[in-house]
């Protein structure tokens, strides 16, 4: 295998929970361009169709599975349908999450229903499909890759009402290290990317505030917020054979933000 071939995903099957979101959709198209076949999982039927159309434009035929990934039965079914359809499962990219810009409260007043929602959306919806996917990977015996999406907010606070979100993303980073430790014996690596603000519909409300956006950009040495396309290369690294000796790592995708904090 040549050095460049190590980054290819030819013949690999990639499952993307949350694949209809701004980040998930970009990653789905990116891994397909690298040669993978993709299963896109989401409860947003319209979003699923938009992502599948995008994948077809790059010459691949995806599997779309409508599922609520906070529900164990749905998560188990999504994995089973993926394996039944493709005959294998090599990579899971957990693109479910976010929600922070919709529920901002001061820490001392953070309401429990909103706290629980953020935890379900970011932690439970990562844990359930990953458990099911890894069980399938172990049974299939081909090893595998787990890729999580954490955030710079797992390590950096922000004075904007983010208590639940930073707690959830901190959990994702910790689970990445724990899972990497437990699943290495099965040939499964577990890594995460930790972006700063990425320009998607989820954070549009925050980025529309010029003062808030300026305060964020001023702390990023590269001088802009992220784009979904900025995440594709790092995810391809973690999904491919190029990172076969890398596990338990959280890679900052932040334009240099954490280098300055």
C-alpha positions in Angstrom: 0.0 0.0 0.0 1.4 3.4 -1.0 1.4 6.3 1.4 -1.4 8.0 -0.4 -3.5 4.8 -0.6 -3.5 4.8 3.2 -6.0 7.7 3.2 -8.5 6.0 0.9 -11.7 4.3 2.2 -12.3 2.0 -0.8 -14.6 -0.9 0.3 -15.2 0.6 3.8 -18.7 1.1 5.2 -19.2 4.2 7.2 -22.2 4.8 9.4 -23.0 8.5 10.3 -25.5 9.1 13.0 -26.7 12.7 12.6 -25.8 12.6 9.0 -28.5 15.1 7.9 -27.0 18.1 9.9 -24.6 20.7 8.5 -21.5 18.8 9.7 -22.8 15.3 9.2 -23.9 16.0 5.6 -20.5 17.4 4.7 -18.7 14.4 6.3 -21.0 12.0 4.5 -20.1 13.5 1.1 -16.4 13.6 2.0 -16.0 10.0 3.0 -17.9 8.9 -0.1 -15.5 10.9 -2.3 -12.7 8.9 -0.5 -14.4 5.6 -1.7 -16.6 4.7 1.2 -20.2 3.4 1.2 -22.3 5.3 3.7 -25.3 4.7 6.0 -26.9 8.0 7.0 -28.9 7.9 10.2 -31.2 10.7 11.4 -34.7 11.4 12.6 -35.1 14.3 10.1 -36.6 12.7 7.0 -36.2 15.8 4.9 -32.7 16.2 6.0 -31.9 12.6 5.2 -33.1 13.0 1.7 -31.0 16.2 1.2 -27.9 14.4 2.4 -28.6 11.4 0.2 -29.0 13.6 -2.8 -25.7 15.2 -2.0 -24.0 11.8 -1.8 -25.5 10.7 -5.1 -24.0 13.7 -6.7 -20.5 12.3 -5.8 -21.5 8.9 -7.4 -22.4 6.8 -4.4 -25.7 5.2 -3.4 -26.3 5.7 0.4 -28.5 3.8 2.8 -30.9 6.2 4.7 -32.3 5.1 8.0 -34.8 7.2 9.9 -34.1 6.7 13.7 -34.2 8.5 17.0 -30.7 7.9 18.3 -31.6 8.7 21.9 -33.7 5.5 21.7 -31.8 2.3 22.2 -34.1 0.2 20.0 -33.8 2.7 17.2 -30.0 2.8 17.5 -29.8 -1.0 17.5 -32.0 -1.1 14.4 -30.0 1.4 12.6 -26.8 -0.6 13.0 -28.6 -3.9 12.1 -30.0 -2.3 8.9 -26.5 -1.0 8.0 -24.9 -4.4 8.4 -27.7 -6.2 6.7 -27.5 -3.9 3.7 -23.8 -3.6 3.2 -22.6 -6.8 4.9 -20.0 -5.0 7.1 -19.4 -2.0 9.2 -16.0 -0.3 9.5 -16.5 3.2 10.8 -19.0 5.1 12.9 -18.8 8.9 12.8 -21.0 10.4 15.6 -22.3 13.6 14.1 -25.3 13.9 16.4 -25.1 16.8 18.8 -25.1 20.5 19.2 -28.1 22.5 20.5 -26.0 24.9 22.6 -27.2 28.0 20.9 -30.8 27.2 21.6 -30.6 26.9 25.4 -28.3 29.4 27.0 -28.8 30.1 30.7 -26.6 31.3 33.5 -25.1 28.4 35.4 -26.9 29.0 38.7 -30.2 29.0 36.9 -29.7 26.3 34.3 -33.1 24.5 34.0 -33.0 20.7 34.4 -35.3 19.9 31.4 -32.9 21.9 29.1 -29.9 20.3 30.7 -31.3 16.8 30.2 -32.1 17.6 26.5 -28.5 18.7 25.8 -27.1 15.6 27.5 -29.5 13.3 25.6 -28.7 15.0 22.3 -24.9 15.0 22.7 -24.1 12.1 25.0 -26.9 9.5 24.9 -27.2 9.9 21.1 -23.5 9.2 20.8 -23.3 6.3 23.3 -26.3 4.2 22.1 -25.3 3.9 18.4 -21.6 3.5 19.3 -22.4 0.6 21.6 -24.4 -1.1 18.9 -21.9 -0.4 16.2 -18.9 -1.7 18.2 -20.8 -4.9 19.1 -21.2 -5.4 15.4 -17.6 -4.6 14.7 -16.4 -7.1 17.3 -18.7 -9.8 15.9 -17.6 -9.2 12.4 -13.9 -9.4 13.5 -12.5 -6.8 11.1 -11.6 -4.1 13.7 -13.0 -0.6 13.2 -13.0 3.1 13.7 -15.0 5.2 16.1 -14.9 9.0 15.5 -16.6 11.4 17.9 -17.2 15.1 17.6 -16.2 16.9 20.8 -15.6 20.7 21.0 -13.0 23.2 22.2 -15.7 23.8 24.8 -14.8 20.5 26.4 -11.6 22.4 27.6 -12.5 26.1 27.5 -15.3 27.8 29.2 -17.2 30.7 27.6 -19.3 33.4 29.3 -22.4 32.7 27.3 -24.6 30.2 29.2 -23.0 27.0 28.1 -22.9 24.9 31.3 -24.8 21.9 29.8 -23.0 21.9 26.5 -19.5 22.1 28.0 -20.4 19.2 30.4 -21.7 17.1 27.5 -18.7 17.7 25.3 -16.4 17.1 28.2 -18.1 13.7 28.5 -17.5 13.0 24.8 -13.8 13.7 25.2 -13.5 11.5 28.3 -15.5 8.7 26.6 -13.2 8.9 23.6 -10.2 8.1 25.8 -12.1 5.4 27.8 -13.4 3.6 24.8 -10.0 3.7 23.1 -8.6 2.0 26.1 -11.2 -0.7 26.3 -11.7 -1.5 22.6 -8.0 -1.5 21.4 -7.9 -5.2 22.0 -10.6 -5.7 19.3 -8.6 -3.7 16.8 -10.9 -0.7 17.1 -9.5 2.8 17.4 -11.5 5.7 19.0 -10.6 9.3 18.3 -12.4 12.7 18.3 -12.2 16.0 16.6 -12.8 19.2 18.7 -13.9 22.1 16.5 -14.5 25.7 17.5 -17.6 27.4 16.1 -18.5 25.9 12.7 -20.8 27.9 10.5 -23.9 25.7 10.4 -27.6 26.4 10.9 -27.3 25.3 14.5 -25.2 28.3 15.5 -26.6 30.8 13.0 -28.4 32.6 15.8 -25.2 33.2 17.7 -23.1 34.1 14.6 -25.7 36.6 13.4 -24.8 38.8 16.4 -21.9 40.8 15.0 -20.4 41.6 18.4 -20.5 37.9 19.4 -19.0 36.8 16.1 -16.3 39.4 16.3 -15.4 38.3 19.9 -15.0 34.8 18.7 -13.0 35.6 15.5 -10.7 37.9 17.4 -9.5 34.9 19.4 -8.9 32.6 16.4 -5.4 33.2 14.9 -6.6 32.2 11.4 -9.2 34.9 11.7 -12.5 33.1 10.9 -14.9 30.5 12.2 -14.8 27.0 10.9 -16.7 25.6 7.9 -18.0 22.0 7.7 -15.5 21.3 4.9 -12.7 22.0 7.4 -13.6 18.9 9.3 -13.4 16.4 6.4 -9.7 16.0 6.2 -9.2 15.2 9.9 -12.1 12.8 9.9 -10.6 11.0 6.8 -7.4 10.6 8.7 -9.1 9.0 11.7 -11.3 6.8 9.4 -8.4 5.5 7.3 -5.5 3.2 7.6 -3.2 6.3 7.9 -4.2 6.5 11.6 -3.9 2.8 12.5 -1.6 3.5 15.4 -3.6 6.5 16.7 -6.3 6.1 19.3 -7.7 8.0 22.3 -6.8 11.4 20.8 -8.8 14.6 20.6 -7.7 16.7 17.7 -8.5 20.4 17.8 -9.9 21.9 14.6 -10.0 25.5 15.8 -7.8 27.8 13.7 -5.3 28.0 16.5 -7.8 29.1 19.2 -6.6 26.6 21.9 -3.0 27.4 21.1 -3.6 31.0 22.4 -5.7 30.2 25.5 
